[in-house]
Amino acid sequence: MGQRRTLLAPLFPPSSLCIYTLSTLNLNQKIDECVRNGNVSDARKLFDDFPHSRNTVSWNCLIKGYLKTRHMSEAQKLFNQMPQRDVVSWNTMFSGFRDAQNPQKAHQLFLEMMAHGSRPDELTLSVLASAFSNTKFDVLILQLHGLVVRLGLNLNIYLGSALMRGYIGLGNRDAFRRVFDEILVKDVVPCNVLILGYMEFGLIAEAKTAFDSMPKTNPFSWSIMINGYMKNKMIDEAKAIFDRLSAKDVVSWTALMRGCVRCNKFAEALTMFRSMMKSETRPNHYTFSTILEASAGCSSLATGNQIHSCILKFGIPLDVVVATSLVDMYGKCGDINAAFRVFESMPEKNLVSWNVIIGGYARHGLASRALEEFDRMVKGNFVPDEISFINVLSACVHGGMIEQGEEIFYETMQVKYGMRATMEHYSCMVDLYGKAGELEKAEELIKRMPFEPDVVVWGALLGACGLHSCLEIGEAAANGIREVEKDHPAVYSVLSKIYGENGARSGVIRLDKIIQGWNAKKQKAGSWIESNPGLTG
């Protein structure tokens, strides 16, 4: 019996260590599944546990997962560790930098790719063209187009459309049209970009012809037409296109409302929103962002509150776009405390969010709070842009903070961040000096400007002269306005006030004669009242 037991014993003794492996195909499928479900940590564990089953696809898939969840540094680190890269590896990183709106990184990586000897394909150049468009890197669009020709690449619908958009941004109408003609097989995508370009260039008739000749359209085609007409202030034509739609979806409704907002037809946008709700079309977060802007334009807090309730009722996620629109609405409608509560509740903030809350405090005259939020933004590693500095300088104007304004204008903006002051920044500084009675400083700053002052800059100085009854500089400011805009109505009212307060009767008589020569009209006063703000009925 003992001998039989020995004969039946296994050839190899059992081991407590169980070796388990996955094939490369199974590993990649499992990593891809984890990435699609947003479980990047599980994907990374699979990646680390089976190093011998990995191939380039495994690396590319995990990099894509990191980029999808906005872990840019982890994606970059993994990319740098790759033993072997293919064109998909490069394209995945390019797409990540494009989506993160980081054209500089995309450009640096492209230079590295070319130095590495890797050959770009159609998708590479398509993604890069999208990343560079409407940025300071858009001058590279021509070089990308030249590379397409030199490499003999196929100008497919995606690459062609991306180059067309690039040329639209550059304002190069001829090149834009030439690329469209060179696309061999065209579908609705490049045709939509063609219409978009025509509308951007103000070629309305050409856009209509292209639209009417399309064999097949999609909702985006109709939205482009609506937006294009609205951008060119052709509201009736936009409504006519909208009325032709047999099935009006949320995209077309939102496009029409967005166009009204752009044309400052805020009440019409709110009326359309009511019609959309009656049609039982479900709004999305773009709709709510648009209609919140309309409420802000109407300064209608009651309507804004109702829209906020609608957002909660529909279960729309308060992403950074909608939440920022809420902050903007509450700030512009007078409830800065509600604006700050929404702002503080945001799990994710972007530069626009910070600019909105800083601008809100500035408009409410809460200069110290605006400066505090600006400091908090900078400490949060956000780099201020032109709007940030306009808002914080406006806060200094409202608070009469000359020293802080000078430090921000000269030191922080121009020295620390290397940003050139624009007309708006100079206008803020002139307003700051003027309201504080430093009229000579304001006038001297205008003389030192690197470009000709516009009517807003001169108007800020003239308004300050009216505030402090300064005749000499006031006349100089009025002459400056006259050179820019001949018959601006504010000149008459402000100069009349200055002459009257200085007892210069002869000046008033002379002004009447000058105004008659300018063909100017006296500026009419006005005020805003809220009427029928509700969204129902």
C-alpha positions in Angstrom: 0.0 0.0 0.0 2.9 2.3 0.9 4.6 1.5 -2.3 1.5 2.2 -4.3 1.1 5.6 -2.5 4.7 6.4 -3.6 4.0 5.5 -7.2 1.0 7.7 -7.3 2.9 10.7 -5.8 3.2 13.7 -8.1 6.4 14.2 -10.0 6.8 17.7 -8.6 6.0 18.6 -5.0 3.2 21.2 -4.5 4.4 24.8 -4.0 2.9 27.6 -2.0 3.9 30.0 -4.8 1.4 30.0 -7.7 2.7 31.6 -10.9 -0.1 33.3 -12.9 0.4 35.3 -16.0 -1.7 37.0 -18.7 -1.3 37.0 -22.4 -0.4 40.3 -24.0 -3.8 40.5 -25.7 -5.7 39.8 -22.4 -3.6 42.3 -20.5 -4.3 45.0 -23.0 -8.0 44.2 -23.0 -8.1 44.5 -19.2 -6.1 47.7 -19.1 -8.3 49.2 -21.8 -11.5 48.2 -19.9 -10.2 49.8 -16.7 -9.3 53.0 -18.5 -12.7 53.2 -20.2 -14.3 52.9 -16.7 -12.0 55.5 -15.3 -10.2 53.1 -13.0 -6.7 54.2 -13.8 -5.2 52.9 -10.5 -6.5 49.3 -11.4 -5.0 49.7 -14.9 -1.7 50.7 -13.4 -1.7 47.7 -11.1 -2.3 45.4 -14.0 0.5 47.2 -15.9 2.9 46.7 -13.0 2.0 43.2 -12.1 2.6 41.7 -15.6 5.7 43.4 -17.0 6.6 40.5 -19.3 3.2 40.7 -21.0 3.4 44.4 -21.9 3.9 45.8 -25.3 3.7 49.3 -26.8 -0.1 49.1 -26.8 -0.1 48.6 -23.0 2.0 51.7 -22.5 -0.2 53.8 -24.9 -3.4 52.6 -23.2 -2.2 53.6 -19.7 -0.9 56.9 -20.9 -4.3 57.6 -22.4 -5.9 56.7 -19.1 -3.7 59.2 -17.2 -4.5 61.9 -19.8 -8.2 61.1 -19.6 -8.2 61.7 -15.8 -6.0 64.8 -16.2 -2.9 63.3 -14.6 -0.6 65.0 -17.1 2.6 64.6 -15.1 2.1 60.8 -14.7 1.4 60.5 -18.4 4.5 62.4 -19.2 6.6 60.3 -16.8 5.3 57.1 -18.3 5.9 58.4 -21.9 9.5 59.2 -21.0 10.0 55.7 -19.6 8.7 53.9 -22.8 11.3 51.5 -24.2 9.8 51.9 -27.6 7.4 54.4 -29.0 5.1 54.3 -32.1 3.2 57.1 -33.8 0.2 56.3 -31.5 2.3 57.1 -28.5 3.2 60.5 -29.8 -0.3 61.2 -31.0 -1.7 60.3 -27.6 0.5 62.8 -25.9 -0.3 65.5 -28.5 -4.0 65.0 -27.9 -3.5 65.3 -24.2 -1.7 68.6 -24.6 -4.3 69.9 -27.0 -7.1 69.0 -24.6 -5.2 70.6 -21.7 -4.8 73.8 -23.9 -1.1 73.6 -23.7 0.2 74.4 -27.2 3.7 75.1 -25.9 4.1 71.6 -24.6 2.7 70.2 -27.8 5.2 72.2 -29.8 8.1 71.0 -27.7 7.1 67.4 -28.0 6.7 67.8 -31.8 10.3 69.1 -32.0 11.4 66.1 -29.9 9.5 63.7 -32.2 11.2 65.1 -35.3 14.6 64.9 -33.6 13.8 61.3 -32.7 13.3 60.5 -36.3 9.7 59.4 -35.9 7.4 60.0 -38.9 4.2 62.0 -38.2 1.0 60.8 -39.8 -2.3 62.6 -40.7 -3.6 62.4 -37.2 -0.4 63.9 -35.8 -0.7 67.0 -37.9 -4.5 67.2 -37.4 -4.1 67.3 -33.6 -1.2 69.8 -33.8 -3.2 72.1 -36.0 -6.1 72.0 -33.6 -3.7 72.6 -30.6 -2.0 75.6 -32.3 -5.2 77.3 -33.7 -6.2 80.6 -32.1 -3.0 80.7 -30.0 0.3 82.4 -30.4 1.5 79.2 -32.1 -1.0 79.6 -34.9 1.8 80.9 -37.1 3.0 77.3 -37.3 -0.2 76.3 -39.3 1.6 77.2 -42.6 4.6 75.0 -41.6 2.3 72.1 -40.8 0.6 72.5 -44.1 4.0 72.5 -45.8 4.9 69.3 -44.0 1.7 67.6 -45.2 2.8 68.4 -48.8 6.5 67.4 -48.2 5.6 64.1 -46.6 3.0 63.3 -49.2 0.2 62.8 -46.6 -3.4 62.3 -47.5 -5.4 65.5 -46.8 -8.4 63.6 -45.3 -11.5 65.2 -43.8 -10.0 65.6 -40.3 -6.6 66.9 -41.3 -8.1 69.2 -43.9 -10.8 70.5 -41.5 -8.1 71.2 -38.8 -6.0 73.2 -41.3 -9.1 75.1 -42.5 -9.8 76.1 -38.9 -6.2 77.2 -38.5 -6.4 79.4 -41.6 -9.7 80.9 -40.3 -7.9 81.9 -37.1 -5.1 83.5 -39.2 -7.6 85.3 -41.4 -6.2 83.7 -44.5 -9.2 83.4 -46.7 -7.5 82.1 -49.8 -5.5 79.3 -48.0 -8.7 78.3 -46.1 -10.6 77.8 -49.4 -7.6 76.2 -51.1 -7.4 73.5 -48.4 -11.1 72.7 -48.8 -10.7 72.3 -52.6 -7.7 69.9 -52.0 -9.7 67.5 -49.7 -10.5 64.7 -52.1 -13.3 63.0 -50.3 -15.6 65.5 -48.5 -18.3 64.8 -46.0 -20.3 67.0 -43.7 -17.3 67.8 -41.5 -15.2 70.0 -43.9 -18.5 71.4 -45.4 -19.4 72.6 -41.9 -16.0 74.2 -41.5 -16.4 75.9 -44.9 -19.7 77.5 -43.8 -18.1 78.5 -40.5 -15.2 80.1 -42.3 -17.4 82.0 -44.7 -19.4 83.3 -41.7 -16.2 84.3 -39.9 -15.0 86.2 -43.0 -18.4 87.9 -43.3 -19.2 86.2 -46.6 -22.8 85.6 -45.8 -24.0 84.8 -49.4 -21.2 82.3 -49.9 -22.1 80.6 -46.6 -25.8 80.4 -47.5 -24.9 78.9 -50.9 -22.6 76.3 -49.4 -25.3 75.4 -46.8 -28.0 75.1 -49.4 -25.8 72.9 -51.6 -24.9 70.4 -48.9 -26.2 66.9 -49.8 -26.4 66.1 -46.1 -26.5 68.3 -43.0 -26.3 67.6 -39.3 -27.4 69.6 -36.2 -24.1 71.4 -36.2 -24.6 72.6 -39.7 -27.8 74.4 -38.7 -26.1 75.8 -35.5 -23.3 77.2 -37.6 -25.7 79.1 -39.8 -27.7 80.4 -36.8 -24.5 81.5 -34.9 -23.1 83.0 -38.1 -26.2 85.1 -38.8 -26.3 86.2 -35.2 -22.6 87.1 -35.2 -23.3 89.3 -38.2 -26.2 90.9 -36.4 -28.7 89.2 -38.8 -31.3 88.1 -36.2 -34.2 87.7 -38.6 -32.2 85.4 -40.9 -31.1 83.3 -37.9 -34.7 82.9 -36.8 -35.7 81.9 -40.3 -33.1 79.2 -40.4 -34.3 78.0 -36.9 -37.9 78.0 -38.1 -36.9 75.8 -41.1 -35.7 73.0 -38.7 -38.1 70.1 -38.7 -36.7 68.8 -35.4 -35.5 71.5 -33.1 -33.0 70.0 -30.6 -31.1 71.4 -27.7 -28.2 72.4 -29.9 -30.3 74.6 -32.2 -32.2 76.1 -29.3 -29.0 76.9 -27.5 -27.4 78.3 -30.7 -30.3 80.7 -31.2 -30.3 81.8 -27.5 -26.5 82.2 -27.6 -26.8 84.4 -30.7 -29.3 86.7 -28.9 -27.0 87.0 -26.0 -24.1 88.0 -28.3 -26.4 90.7 -29.8 -27.3 91.9 -26.3 -30.9 90.7 -26.9 -31.1 89.3 -23.4 -34.9 89.5 -23.0 -35.4 87.7 -26.3 -33.0 84.9 -25.1 -35.1 84.5 -22.0 -38.3 84.3 -24.0 -36.8 81.6 -26.2 -35.8 79.7 -23.1 -39.4 79.7 -22.0 -40.5 78.5 -25.5 -37.9 75.7 -25.3 -39.1 74.6 -21.9 -42.7 74.4 -23.3 -41.5 72.3 -26.2 -40.2 69.8 -23.6 -36.7 70.0 -25.0 -34.3 69.1 -22.2 -31.7 71.9 -21.6 -28.0 70.9 -21.1 -25.3 72.7 -19.3 -24.4 74.9 -22.3 -28.1 76.1 -22.4 -28.0 77.0 -18.7 -24.6 78.8 -19.1 -26.1 80.8 -22.0 -29.3 81.7 -20.2 -27.5 82.6 -17.0 -25.5 85.1 -19.1 -28.9 86.5 -20.4 -30.1 86.9 -16.8 -26.9 88.7 -15.9 -27.3 91.0 -19.0 -30.9 91.8 -17.8 -29.6 92.3 -14.2 -32.6 90.0 -13.3 -31.8 88.3 -10.0 -35.3 86.8 -9.8 -34.9 85.1 -13.2 -31.4 84.0 -12.2 -32.7 82.4 -9.0 -35.4 80.5 -11.1 -32.7 79.3 -13.5 -30.6 78.1 -10.6 -33.6 76.1 -9.3 -34.1 74.7 -12.8 -30.5 73.5 -12.9 -31.0 71.7 -9.6 -34.4 70.3 -10.7 -32.9 68.8 -13.9 -30.0 67.4 -12.1 -27.4 69.2 -14.2 -23.9 68.7 -12.8 -22.4 71.9 -11.5 -19.3 71.6 -13.6 -16.8 74.5 -13.8 -18.7 76.1 -16.8 -22.2 76.2 -15.2 -20.9 77.1 -11.7 -18.8 79.9 -13.1 -21.9 81.2 -15.0 -23.8 81.1 -11.7 -21.1 83.1 -9.9 -21.1 85.7 -12.8 -24.9 86.0 -12.7 -25.2 86.5 -9.0 -22.3 89.0 -9.1 -23.8 91.1 -11.9 -27.3 90.9 -10.4 -26.3 92.3 -7.1 -26.0 89.3 -4.8 -22.2 89.1 -4.3 -22.6 86.9 -1.2 -24.5 84.2 -3.2 -21.8 84.5 -5.9 -19.1 83.8 -3.3 -21.0 80.9 -1.8 -21.3 79.2 -5.2 -17.6 80.0 -5.9 -16.5 78.4 -2.6 -18.6 75.3 -3.2 -16.9 74.7 -6.6 -14.6 71.5 -6.4 -12.8 72.7 -9.5 -12.0 76.3 -10.4 -10.3 77.6 -13.6 -8.8 81.0 -14.4 -12.2 82.2 -15.7 -13.8 81.3 -12.3 -11.2 83.4 -10.5 -11.6 86.3 -12.9 -15.4 86.3 -12.4 -15.3 86.5 -8.6 -12.5 89.1 -8.6 -14.5 91.2 -11.2 -17.7 90.7 -9.0 -16.0 92.2 -6.0 -14.6 95.0 -8.1 -18.0 96.0 -9.4 -19.4 96.0 -5.9 -16.7 98.3 -4.7 -15.2 95.7 -2.4 -11.6 96.4 -3.4 -9.9 94.7 -0.5 -11.9 91.5 -1.1 -11.0 91.6 -4.8 -7.3 91.9 -4.0 -7.5 89.1 -1.4 -9.0 86.8 -4.1 -6.4 87.8 -6.6 -3.7 86.9 -4.1 -5.4 83.6 -3.3 -5.6 82.9 -7.1 -1.9 83.5 -7.5 -1.0 81.3 -4.5 -3.1 78.6 -6.1 -0.6 78.5 -9.0 -2.9 80.2 -11.5 -1.2 82.6 -13.9 -3.2 85.8 -14.2 -4.2 86.9 -17.7 -5.2 90.3 -19.2 -8.7 90.0 -17.8 -7.4 89.3 -14.3 -5.4 92.5 -14.3 -8.3 94.6 -15.7 -10.5 93.3 -12.9 -8.0 93.9 -10.1 -7.1 97.4 -11.4 -10.8 98.2 -11.6 -11.0 97.2 -7.9 -8.2 99.6 -7.1 -10.2 102.3 -9.0 -13.3 101.7 -6.9 -11.3 101.6 -3.7 -9.1 104.6 -4.5 -6.0 102.4 -4.0 -3.4 104.3 -6.0 -0.3 102.7 -4.5 -1.6 99.2 -4.9 -2.8 100.0 -8.4 0.6 101.3 -9.4 2.4 98.2 -8.0 0.0 95.9 -9.8 0.3 97.8 -13.1 4.0 98.4 -13.2 5.6 95.6 -11.0 3.2 92.6 -11.0 1.8 92.7 -14.5 4.7 94.1 -16.5 7.8 93.0 -14.6 6.8 89.8 -12.8 4.5 88.3 -15.5 6.1 90.1 -18.5 2.7 91.2 -19.8 2.2 94.2 -22.0 -0.4 96.7 -20.9 -3.4 97.0 -23.2 -5.7 99.9 -23.8 -8.0 98.6 -21.1 -5.2 98.5 -18.5 -4.2 102.1 -19.4 -7.8 103.1 -19.2 -8.0 101.7 -15.6 -4.9 103.6 -14.6 -6.2 106.9 -16.1 -9.5 106.3 -14.2 -7.6 105.5 -11.0 -5.5 108.7 -11.1 -8.4 110.8 -12.3 -10.9 109.8 -9.6 -8.2 110.4 -7.0 -7.6 113.9 -8.4 -4.2 113.1 -9.8 -5.2 114.6 -13.2 -1.6 115.6 -14.2 -0.4 112.0 -13.6 -3.3 110.7 -15.7 -2.5 113.1 -18.5 1.2 112.3 -18.4 0.4 108.5 -18.5 -1.7 109.1 -21.7 1.2 110.9 -23.3 3.5 107.9 -22.5 1.2 105.3 -24.0 2.8 103.2 -26.7 -0.3 103.6 -28.9 -2.9 106.2 -29.6 -5.5 106.5 -26.8 -9.0 105.5 -27.7 -12.3 107.2 -26.7 -12.5 105.2 -23.5 -9.1 106.4 -22.2 -9.9 110.0 -23.1 -13.4 109.6 -21.7 -11.9 108.4 -18.4 -9.8 111.6 -18.2 -12.7 113.8 -19.2 -15.0 112.2 -16.6 -12.4 112.8 -14.0 -12.1 116.5 -15.1 -15.8 116.8 -14.7 -15.6 115.3 -11.2 -12.9 117.8 -10.2 -14.0 120.7 -12.4 -10.6 121.0 -14.1 -11.1 123.2 -17.2 -7.7 123.1 -18.9 -7.1 119.3 -18.9 -10.9 118.8 -19.6 -10.6 120.7 -22.8 -7.6 118.7 -23.8 -9.5 115.5 -23.1 -12.5 116.7 -25.1 -10.2 117.5 -28.1 -8.7 114.0 -27.7 -12.2 112.4 -27.9 -13.0 114.6 -30.9 -10.0 113.3 -32.8 -11.1 109.7 -32.2 -14.9 110.0 -32.4 -16.1 113.3 -33.8 -19.6 113.7 -32.2 -19.5 111.8 -29.0 -22.5 113.0 -26.8 -20.7 112.8 -23.5 -18.4 115.7 -24.4 -21.2 118.2 -24.4 -22.6 117.3 -21.0 -19.3 117.1 -19.2 -17.8 120.2 -20.7 -21.0 122.2 -20.0 -20.7 121.1 -16.4 -17.0 122.1 -16.2 -17.7 125.5 -17.8 -20.7 126.2 -15.5 -18.8 125.3 -12.3 -15.9 127.5 -13.4 -18.2 130.4 -14.3 -16.9 130.4 -17.8 -20.0 131.7 -19.6 -18.1 132.4 -22.8 -16.9 128.8 -22.8 -20.5 127.5 -22.7 -21.4 129.8 -25.7 -18.2 128.6 -27.5 -19.1 125.0 -26.7 -22.5 125.4 -28.2 -21.0 126.6 -31.5 -18.4 123.8 -31.4 -21.0 121.1 -30.8 -23.1 122.5 -33.7 -20.0 122.1 -35.9 -19.5 118.5 -34.6 -23.2 117.6 -35.3 -23.2 116.0 -31.8 -26.3 115.3 -29.8 -26.8 115.7 -26.1 -26.5 112.5 -24.2 -29.8 111.2 -22.9 -30.1 109.7 -19.5 -31.7 106.3 -18.9 -32.4 103.7 -16.3 -33.2 100.0 -16.1 -36.3 98.5 -14.6 -37.1 94.8 -14.4 -40.4 93.7 -15.9 -42.0 90.3 -15.9 -38.8 88.4 -14.9 -40.5 85.0 -14.5 -39.7 82.0 -16.7 -43.2 80.6 -16.7 -46.5 81.8 -18.2 
